[in-house]
Amino acid sequence: QAFAFVRAHSWVLGVRGPSAMTTAAAAAREFATGPQVIQAARLLLDRFPLVALCEALSTAGEEDAGYLLTALERLAEFEEVRETLLSDEIVGFLRQGAEAPDPQVRALVSKLIARLASGSEDTAKRLADLGLLCACESLLLVEETGSAEAAAGVLKAAVSWPGSRPAALEATERLLEQLPKLDDTQRIRALSLFVELGRASEEAFAALEARGAYTQVLNAFFTDDILLKLNAVELMDSLGSYPAGQELLSRSGIPEKLVRELEDPYCDVSVRTCVIRLLGLVLRRCPDTMAVLLPNREAPLAQAVAGLLESRDPTERLAGLNAWANISRHPSGLAFFLQWEGRLQAILGHVSSTQNEVCKGAIACWAAVMEDREPPPESASTPGLELAPELELWKVAEERLLPLVLKVLEGKPFPDVRFHVWNLSALLVRSRTAAYQMVPSAQLRELLLDFSSESNSDARIAKHTFVKALLKHEDWLRQYLDESVADMLAEYARQGPHWVPRTAKALVGDQAA
């Protein structure tokens, strides 16, 4: 029996009396407010099958409708119920419900389809074969954000599977054809979907690129329409956050367009910050663009990064630090900033910032720059910056960064900061020179032997990683530590981050004395 709209905002499979509807609503309320277990779901469905619960929506009041919608949504969480949702009658309900004028019904339909799409590849293919991916097209353009986001999630899940990918791409292709007719909100929503589908599947990215979807994303950003540009900032950020998008942004002509945005004196702050972030990612992925984007310190990108690093706004400082870290992942970018003393001093200074987020961000960025660079086998004072910027990096780290890190470790009580500072310390202590400076510190040794110093699990794990890295210098380490202390640290390294020795308190006192 097909579904049909029978009232201005209602549709049913058939007509039942009010008492039957009330009873279904009462049963839905009992289920929605009770324990969400399969036994309760079976009891409800024995009394009122899914079709009957859907029918009850046509005459339900606002409160009862809420319980019915909740019950239907929660029933879909049970795998044995999902198969019933793909019956002919319920599929008809879902198709017509996607076009329903009632936003509550559209919300239910989008959630039910989303729940089904979260299953296996076979389920996603069945959704495609039954035409339910097409229903997501209209849901993407409705006024309510929740329904549109759920529909976008369905297409994203479908495009991840080879069996359902063609149908999902067909739906997005039809959406692409509608772009000129969409209002600004719908247009940005559609463009956001294209970006997220590209993140979910490289094959989808290639197909959408061939159809011109990402040209539309770029056009929305490179426009004189300031409102459209501002709305497209988040799209560009998302596009630059995964490899295929970064490769697209690195292609000939696009980095130059991004630089021209920085040259505009009236460029909005959010646009400017987005462009700096994107160009940092471009340089990280395609260091060959260094000669174009950072030919000298007066280049627009160089001045823009410098401006962010000197900003009073913590968010802008973090954006500058992230851009520096991305650019410095390649030797040429690293050398550029190491030779720029004024900027290097600012980057170092943010490590000891009194602003917690800036301090944490700066430490994390230094760790990102150093994590893949092993310390040199010889002294960090080895000359030759222009030949080996990594050597100069370790010299800066040992002589200027390390004292700041130790100061933060001793003075910052917040667990999220302590995780990052222990993590960076573990990277620094790979250097014998750095280890020589760390071990004599009485405060550091006291922290190492205070096995309750870290209340946060991540911080404990990072501290344990530091100790394991420190013990790689065991050949000379025992010259500075009592044998009992060295043995305890070795046992701590073996036992794991949550191990606490019985004699820890006594040893802390002995070492402090």
C-alpha positions in Angstrom: 0.0 0.0 0.0 1.6 3.2 -1.1 2.0 6.3 1.0 0.0 9.4 0.1 -0.3 12.9 1.5 -3.8 13.1 3.1 -3.7 16.4 4.8 -1.8 19.7 4.4 1.2 18.3 6.4 0.3 14.6 7.0 0.5 11.3 5.1 -0.6 7.8 6.0 -0.8 4.3 4.7 -4.4 4.0 5.7 -6.9 5.5 8.0 -7.2 4.4 11.6 -9.3 5.6 14.5 -7.9 8.2 17.0 -7.8 5.6 19.7 -5.5 3.4 17.7 -3.2 6.3 17.0 -3.2 7.3 20.7 -2.3 3.8 21.7 0.6 3.7 19.2 1.8 7.1 20.6 1.6 5.8 24.1 3.6 2.7 23.2 6.2 4.9 21.5 6.4 7.1 24.6 7.0 4.1 26.8 9.7 2.9 24.5 11.4 6.3 24.0 11.6 6.9 27.8 12.5 3.4 28.8 15.7 1.4 28.5 17.0 1.2 24.9 17.4 -2.6 24.6 16.4 -5.0 21.8 13.8 -6.6 24.0 11.9 -3.3 24.4 12.2 -2.7 20.6 10.7 -6.2 19.9 7.8 -5.6 22.3 7.0 -2.3 20.7 7.1 -3.8 17.2 5.0 -6.8 18.2 2.2 -4.4 19.2 2.8 -1.8 16.5 4.8 -2.6 13.4 6.9 0.2 11.8 4.1 1.0 9.3 1.6 1.5 12.1 4.0 3.9 13.9 4.4 5.8 10.8 0.7 6.0 10.3 0.3 7.4 13.8 2.2 10.5 12.9 -0.7 11.7 10.7 -3.0 12.5 13.7 -0.5 12.8 16.6 -0.3 16.0 18.5 3.0 17.8 18.9 4.1 16.0 22.1 3.0 12.5 20.8 4.7 13.2 17.5 7.9 13.9 19.3 7.8 10.5 21.0 6.9 8.7 17.8 9.8 10.4 15.9 12.2 9.5 18.8 10.9 5.9 18.8 11.4 5.5 15.1 14.8 7.0 15.2 16.0 4.8 18.1 14.5 1.7 16.5 16.8 2.2 13.6 19.8 1.8 15.9 19.0 -2.0 16.1 20.4 -4.0 13.3 17.5 -6.4 13.1 15.1 -3.5 12.7 17.0 -1.9 9.9 16.1 -4.7 7.5 12.4 -3.9 8.0 13.2 -0.2 7.2 14.1 -1.4 3.7 10.7 -3.0 3.0 8.7 -1.6 0.1 6.2 0.2 2.3 8.8 1.9 4.5 11.0 2.8 1.5 7.9 4.5 0.0 7.5 6.3 3.3 11.1 7.5 3.1 10.9 8.6 -0.5 7.8 10.7 0.0 8.9 11.8 3.4 11.9 13.5 1.9 9.6 15.7 0.0 7.2 16.3 2.9 6.3 19.9 3.9 6.6 19.0 7.6 10.2 19.7 8.8 9.8 17.1 11.6 9.0 14.4 9.0 12.0 15.4 6.9 14.2 15.3 9.9 13.0 11.8 10.7 13.5 10.6 7.2 17.0 12.1 7.0 18.0 10.4 10.3 16.6 7.0 9.3 18.4 7.0 6.0 21.6 8.2 7.7 21.3 5.4 10.2 20.9 2.9 7.4 23.9 4.4 5.5 26.1 3.9 8.5 26.0 0.1 8.0 27.8 -2.1 5.6 28.7 -1.7 1.9 25.8 -4.0 1.0 23.4 -1.8 2.9 24.7 1.3 1.1 24.3 -0.4 -2.3 20.7 -1.3 -1.4 20.0 2.3 -0.6 21.4 3.3 -4.0 19.4 0.6 -5.8 16.2 1.6 -4.0 16.6 5.2 -5.0 17.1 6.5 -1.5 20.3 8.4 -2.3 18.2 10.4 -4.7 16.0 11.4 -1.8 19.0 13.0 -0.2 19.2 15.5 -3.1 16.1 17.3 -1.9 17.0 17.0 1.8 20.3 18.8 1.1 18.4 21.9 0.1 15.8 22.1 2.8 15.8 25.0 5.3 16.6 22.9 8.4 20.4 22.4 8.9 20.1 19.1 10.7 18.3 17.4 7.9 20.7 18.7 5.3 23.7 17.6 7.3 22.3 14.1 7.8 21.6 13.9 4.0 25.2 15.0 3.3 26.5 12.4 5.7 24.5 9.7 3.8 26.2 10.7 0.5 29.6 10.8 2.1 29.1 7.3 3.5 27.8 6.0 0.1 30.7 7.5 -1.8 33.2 5.6 0.4 32.0 2.3 -0.9 32.6 1.2 -4.6 29.1 -0.4 -4.9 27.2 2.8 -4.0 29.7 5.4 -5.2 28.3 5.7 -8.8 24.8 6.5 -7.5 26.2 9.0 -5.0 28.2 10.7 -7.7 25.1 10.9 -9.9 23.2 12.6 -7.2 26.0 15.2 -6.7 26.3 15.7 -10.4 22.6 16.7 -10.6 23.2 19.0 -7.6 26.2 20.5 -9.5 23.8 21.3 -12.4 21.5 23.1 -10.1 24.2 25.4 -8.6 23.3 28.5 -10.7 19.7 28.3 -9.4 20.5 27.9 -5.7 20.5 30.6 -3.1 23.7 31.5 -1.2 23.1 29.1 1.7 22.2 26.2 -0.5 25.1 26.9 -2.8 27.7 26.9 0.1 26.1 23.7 1.4 26.4 22.0 -2.0 30.0 23.1 -2.4 30.8 21.9 1.2 29.4 18.5 0.2 31.7 18.4 -2.8 34.7 19.1 -0.6 33.8 16.4 1.9 33.1 13.8 -0.7 36.6 14.4 -2.1 38.0 13.8 1.4 36.1 10.6 1.7 37.3 9.1 -1.6 40.1 9.8 -4.0 38.1 8.3 -6.8 35.2 10.7 -5.9 37.7 13.6 -5.8 38.9 12.8 -9.3 35.4 12.4 -10.7 34.2 15.7 -9.1 37.2 17.5 -10.2 36.6 16.4 -13.8 33.1 17.7 -13.6 34.3 21.1 -12.4 33.0 20.9 -8.8 36.2 22.2 -7.3 36.5 25.0 -9.9 33.2 26.2 -8.4 34.7 26.0 -4.9 37.6 28.1 -6.0 35.4 30.6 -7.9 33.4 31.1 -4.7 36.6 32.2 -2.9 38.2 34.2 -5.7 35.3 36.6 -6.1 34.6 40.2 -5.6 31.4 39.3 -3.7 32.7 39.8 -0.1 29.8 37.9 1.5 30.3 34.8 -0.7 34.1 35.0 -0.2 33.7 35.0 3.6 31.3 32.0 3.4 33.8 30.2 1.2 36.7 30.6 3.8 35.7 27.5 5.6 35.4 25.6 2.3 39.0 26.5 1.4 40.2 25.5 4.9 38.5 22.1 4.5 39.8 21.7 0.9 43.4 22.3 2.2 43.1 19.8 5.0 43.6 16.6 3.0 46.2 15.5 0.4 44.1 15.6 -2.7 42.9 19.1 -1.9 46.4 20.3 -1.1 47.6 19.0 -4.4 44.9 20.9 -6.2 45.8 24.1 -4.4 49.4 23.6 -5.4 48.8 23.6 -9.1 50.1 26.4 -11.4 48.2 29.6 -11.0 46.4 28.9 -7.7 49.2 29.8 -5.3 49.7 33.1 -7.2 46.0 33.9 -6.9 46.3 33.2 -3.1 49.3 35.6 -2.8 47.3 38.3 -4.6 44.7 38.1 -1.8 47.5 39.0 0.7 48.5 42.0 -1.4 45.0 43.4 -1.0 45.1 46.1 1.8 41.4 45.6 2.4 41.6 41.8 2.7 39.4 40.6 5.6 41.2 39.1 8.5 39.5 35.8 8.2 40.3 35.6 4.5 43.9 36.6 5.2 44.4 34.0 7.9 42.9 31.3 5.7 45.2 32.2 2.8 48.3 32.1 5.0 47.3 28.6 6.3 46.7 27.4 2.8 50.0 28.7 1.5 51.8 27.1 4.4 50.3 23.7 3.4 51.1 24.4 -0.3 54.8 24.9 0.6 54.8 21.8 2.8 53.5 19.7 0.0 55.2 21.4 -2.9 58.5 22.9 -1.7 59.3 23.8 -5.3 57.0 26.8 -4.9 59.4 28.3 -2.4 61.0 30.5 -5.0 57.6 32.0 -5.9 56.0 32.3 -2.5 58.9 33.1 -0.3 61.7 34.6 -2.4 62.7 37.0 0.4 61.6 38.5 3.7 59.6 41.3 1.9 57.4 38.8 0.1 53.7 39.1 0.9 53.6 35.7 2.6 56.7 36.4 4.7 55.2 39.7 5.9 51.8 38.1 6.5 53.3 35.3 8.7 55.4 37.9 10.5 52.3 39.9 11.2 50.5 37.0 12.7 53.4 36.0 14.9 53.5 39.6 16.3 49.7 39.8 16.7 48.0 40.3 20.1 45.2 38.0 19.1 46.0 34.4 20.3 44.1 32.9 17.3 46.3 34.8 14.9 49.4 33.9 16.7 48.5 30.2 16.5 47.8 30.6 12.8 51.3 32.2 12.3 52.9 29.3 14.3 51.1 26.7 12.2 52.2 28.4 9.0 55.8 28.5 10.2 55.7 24.8 11.2 54.3 23.8 7.8 56.8 25.8 5.9 59.7 24.6 8.1 59.0 20.9 7.4 61.2 21.3 4.3 64.9 22.3 4.6 64.5 25.4 2.4 61.6 26.7 4.5 63.4 25.9 7.7 66.5 27.8 6.6 64.4 30.8 5.6 63.1 31.3 9.2 66.3 30.3 11.0 68.1 33.1 9.1 65.4 35.6 10.1 66.4 36.3 13.6 63.6 38.7 14.4 60.9 36.1 13.6 62.9 33.3 15.2 63.0 35.2 18.5 59.2 35.6 18.3 58.6 31.9 17.6 60.8 31.0 20.5 59.2 33.5 22.8 55.7 32.0 22.3 56.9 28.8 24.0 56.9 30.6 27.3 53.7 32.6 26.6 51.4 33.3 29.6 48.5 32.5 27.3 47.9 28.8 27.7 46.7 28.1 24.2 49.6 30.0 22.6 52.2 28.2 24.8 50.7 24.8 24.0 50.5 25.6 20.3 54.1 26.9 20.1 55.4 23.7 21.8 53.3 21.5 19.5 54.7 23.3 16.4 58.3 23.0 17.6 57.6 19.3 18.1 56.2 19.0 14.6 59.3 20.7 13.1 61.7 18.4 15.0 60.0 15.0 15.1 61.4 13.7 11.8 64.8 15.3 12.3 67.3 13.2 14.2 70.0 15.1 16.1 73.4 15.3 14.4 76.0 12.8 15.4 78.5 15.6 16.0 78.3 18.7 18.1 75.4 21.1 17.5 77.9 23.9 17.0 78.9 22.5 13.6 78.9 25.4 11.1 77.2 25.5 7.7 73.7 26.8 8.0 73.3 27.2 4.3 74.3 23.6 3.7 72.5 21.9 6.6 69.7 23.9 8.2 68.9 20.8 10.4 72.3 21.3 12.2 71.4 24.9 13.0 67.9 23.8 14.1 69.5 21.5 16.7 71.8 24.3 17.8 68.9 26.6 18.4 67.0 23.8 20.1 69.8 23.0 22.5 70.9 26.5 23.3 67.7 28.5 23.2 64.6 26.3 23.1 65.6 23.8 25.8 65.8 26.4 28.7 62.3 27.6 27.8 60.9 24.1 27.7 62.4 23.3 31.1 61.0 26.5 32.5 57.5 25.6 31.2 57.7 22.0 32.5 58.5 23.3 36.0 55.9 26.1 36.0 52.9 25.0 34.0 50.3 23.0 36.0 47.8 22.4 33.3 47.7 18.8 32.0 47.1 19.6 28.4 50.2 21.8 28.3 52.3 19.2 30.2 51.5 16.5 27.6 53.0 18.7 24.9 56.0 19.8 26.9 56.9 16.2 27.8 56.4 15.2 24.2 58.8 18.0 23.0 61.3 17.1 25.8 61.3 13.5 24.6 62.3 14.7 21.1 64.9 17.1 22.5 66.5 14.5 24.8 67.5 12.4 21.7 70.4 14.9 21.5 73.3 14.0 23.9 74.0 17.7 24.3 70.4 18.4 25.4 70.5 15.4 27.7 73.7 16.7 29.3 71.8 19.9 30.1 68.7 18.3 31.4 70.0 15.7 33.8 71.8 18.0 36.2 68.5 19.9 36.8 67.4 19.2 40.3 63.8 20.3 39.5 63.7 17.9 36.5 65.0 15.0 38.5 62.4 15.7 41.2 59.7 15.7 38.6 60.9 12.4 37.2 60.8 10.7 40.5 57.4 12.2 41.4 55.2 9.5 40.0 52.1 11.4 40.8 53.1 14.6 39.0 50.9 13.9 36.1 47.1 13.6 36.7 46.3 13.3 33.0 46.8 10.0 31.2 48.2 11.6 28.0 50.7 13.5 30.1 51.7 10.3 31.9 52.3 8.6 28.6 54.4 11.5 27.3 56.5 11.6 30.5 57.1 7.8 30.1 58.2 8.4 26.5 60.6 11.0 27.7 62.1 8.6 30.3 62.6 5.9 27.7 64.3 8.4 25.4 66.5 9.6 28.3 67.6 6.0 29.1 69.1 5.6 25.7 72.0 7.6 27.1 72.4 5.0 29.9 76.1 4.7 29.1 76.9 8.0 30.9 73.6 8.6 32.7 74.5 6.6 35.8 77.4 9.0 36.4 74.8 11.7 37.4 72.2 9.6 39.2 72.3 7.3 42.2 72.2 3.7 41.3 68.9 3.2 43.0 67.3 6.1 41.1 68.7 4.9 37.8 67.3 1.4 38.5 64.0 2.8 39.3 63.8 4.9 36.1 64.7 1.8 34.2 62.0 -0.2 35.9 59.5 2.6 35.2 60.4 2.5 31.5 59.8 -1.3 31.5 56.6 -1.2 33.5 54.7 1.5 31.7 53.4 5.1 32.3 51.0 4.2 35.1 53.5 2.3 37.3 54.2 3.8 40.8 56.9 2.3 43.0 56.3 2.0 46.7 59.5 3.9 47.5 58.8 6.8 45.2 58.2 9.4 47.9 61.4 8.6 49.8 63.5 8.8 46.7 62.0 12.2 45.8 63.1 13.5 49.2 66.6 12.0 48.9 67.2 13.5 45.4 65.8 16.9 46.4 68.2 16.9 49.4 
